[in-house]
Every structure is written in C-alpha cells, then in structure tokens.
Amino acid sequence: MLNVIKNKLFFSIDKVWLWIFISLTFKTFIFLFLLAQHQLSEINGFWGSLSGDSTTYLFPLENYVKNGSYDPDFRAPALAPIYILLRFFFSMVVSCNLFLILQLVLSALSVYVLAKAVFDLTKSNFLFYAVFYIFLISTYSNIYDVYFLTESLCTSFTVFFVYYIVQFHLHRQNKTLLICSLLFTWLLFLRPVCFMFAFFIIIYFYILYRKKQINFKTAFISLVIFFSSFLVFDGWWMGRNYQVHHKFIPMRKSIYYERANNDYYENLGRFLQSWGGDIMFWNPEAEIRWFNYKSDFVKSDFKPQLPDYIFTSAFNMDTLLKLKQMITDYPEKYNLPQNIIYKYDEINNKCKQYELSVQHEKPFVFYVVARLMILKKFIVHSGTYNLFNKKFSDLNIFSKLVKLFYEALYWIILLICLTGVFIFPYRNKAIVFFLPVIYTLLVIPFGFKFCEHRYLVPAYPFMVVSACFLAQYYFIKISAYLKR
C-alpha cells in the first residue's frame, strides 16, 4: 500500500506537464473555493474581489484605454502590459476576469518552478517533493489570486526570477540573464521595494570576480545586461513623469497613498510607527483605530489600546484623547473649506511634535522597540486572516478543521524558518532561496515600519523552501548525533 502511494505521489521529476497539471488542478480548486468565500465585487460580472488599492491599479488603466491618459498616476503602470492587451479584445469586466485566470495559471506554474529551482541547485529529490507538495497545498499566497492587486503576480514573478538566477548560476548564459533583467524590472514596477535585489546581484558578480570565476569585463557586461531592461523601461517612465509633473519620479510619488489635501494620515502614521503602532486602519486590531481614524471602515467589536511605554513630556493620555477628538471631529475629506484647513494643520503639527518627542526622549523605543513590535505584528498572526469570510465561531466543523490545519502549517513553516534563516544560509549555496525571506523580514518592518500582512506574501514561497532546507539539515544533524 505504501509503495503504491509512493509511486503515485513521488514519480519522476522529469514529468514536467504532469507536475504542472497536478498543481493547476489543486490551485484551481483553491481558487474556486476562495471565490466562493468572498463577497461579489461592486463591479457587476467581476468574479473576484477589490480591495482599497485595487482601484489605484484599475482606474488609471481604464482611463488610458478610454481617453489615452494614465491618470491618476500615483503608481507605476505595472499591470499595463497584461491588462491593456486584454482590453484591446475584451470589455473591462471580461479583462478583469481573465486577469484573475492568468494569476491562477502563473501561481500554479510557480509551484513547479520553485521546486525545480531547488532541485536544479541541490539535486535533492526530497527537497523537490517537500517544496512542491507543501507549496501546493498552501493558501497563504493564493488568497490574492482572486484580487485585482499585484501580490499574486509579484509572488509568481519572484519565484520565476529566482529560478532564472539559479539557471544563470549553473549555465552562465546571457539570454538567461536578460530574462532575469526583464523579470527584475517588472518586479520593481509591481513592488518598488524589490530594488534591493539589485544589490544582491551586484554582490554576486563581485564574488564571482573575486574568486576569479569571471574577469572584470565579463562581470561588467553581465551587469549591463541585467540592468538594461530597468534603464530602458524606468527611463521611459521617468521621462514621462518629468513631462507631466516637471520632476524626476523613478517609480511612484510616495510610499503613502495619495490622499485628501492637507490630510494628516502620514503624520499620524509616523507618530504611531515611532513607538510600534499599526497604521493599517483596515486591520481591526490596529492602534490607529484607537484615534477613530476611518472608524467606519471596519466593523469590529475589538477595541485597540495604547501601550503604557509610549508617553513623553510632550503628550500623555489626556492630550492623546484631545487629539483623538479632533480626528473624530475633522475626518479627512477632499476639497476642504478654508475655515477648517487650520484644524488639519493643527493635527499634523501635534503628530510631528509627538513623534519627535519619542525620538529624542525615548531613543531605545524609537529605534529598537518600535521596530521589534512592528516585526511581531508582521509575522505573528494566524496566516489565515482572510481564508474565510466568517468568524471562527460561525464556521462548521469541517471549515474549523481546515482553518486550524492552515494555521498550524503557517506556524510550523514560520518557526522552522526563523530558527536558522539568518545563520544557516551563509554556509550553503542555497542562500538565493533565503535572501527574499531575510530581506522581507528586515526591510518591511525595520526599514519602512509597515506590518501589513500582504507584504509578507511574496516571501512566503521562500519561507517554505527555507523551512524544508532547515528541516532536512536538522534531521541529518540529529540522526548523526543519535548514532554516536
């Protein structure tokens, strides 16, 4: 019986189309399940879901299709090559639905591509099967396959990018490097925070040069090839932005969403981030909701509380209660009348003053504690926060078991990954699979001080790989110790 199961599940790695078929079948099942869970979109006929950011991707592209103007242009046109091509032949609704199907197909393909990249680098059958099946059954990244956002594409393209980096490392072909260049550029347009990948590539070629595996000319030409797509496409985008706005904008205008005039979200957010608060107002547990900021955005009985360690000589609970009342009385709006703009300025000035007081009076909180608190919020969660659209208590017994299974899977992967992801790679050639995890865990919470869960999604496939590597490593070490 065991041999039959083994033969059915662990067949030849060379059967590419069979592996892809299995992945597409299972991911389609997850895709349909997720579509059934989420409420229908306000766009009639669209199968998927729209989040608050979806319109900032969709509407500028629609404006471009209809009147030739990419506006509003807060974001780079990362989805334009796909969406505009679809709109040449189909309506907006059909194009959006086909976009979701494309996300599904690429997500399914990325399962095999990730496992194959691991196998090509390690020649380990165990790692291929472990990575394939664990990533196959995972839903953490697939939740975004049903959204008109960039998370799904960014996750798939990151997997493809790493795969071609591995292929270049093994075969040193410039055409492979050119594919890496195109994927890197598209990743930057999808998620500008991916710019750090460029530094990893520069370090990689520097190491090859120092080890005398390539000469200086080859290293220089390789870097020119790698950055060529970025120079062309971002050069075009910057040129367009200079024409329109008369200033250089490499990717996007700001890391914050363009909001109402004289808004205070950015300064309020910086104040909260100065001591480790969550500024994602759509999260029921975010501290920004304590201030009644967009209090009607989320329906929740949860009441966020402020920690005791944050207070300085510039503010206490009484002053924060007054600030809360001002935010309640003067919510953000467009086209403000002149007689209340000064209230927005007052809120902004108070937030700046409070942030500076934390920085100057409590530097350990500002530079260390705040970032650790944000890291905790970034990774310490169920991993199933939007798998179902009901509370756990309202789910039937089968759905509860499914949710508990995926919570356990997320935590097992996270805990194994965290035990060695920062120390294990430096002694192993598989560092390429660990870097997206290390980079995400450092840059998002420590650099940008964001803790939104979806920013972890592109790193999740590599958390799976890291956990598999480490589990195999620990098993070998423990087995060797027990045989002494």
Beta strands, then each sheet from edge to edge (+ up, - down):
end
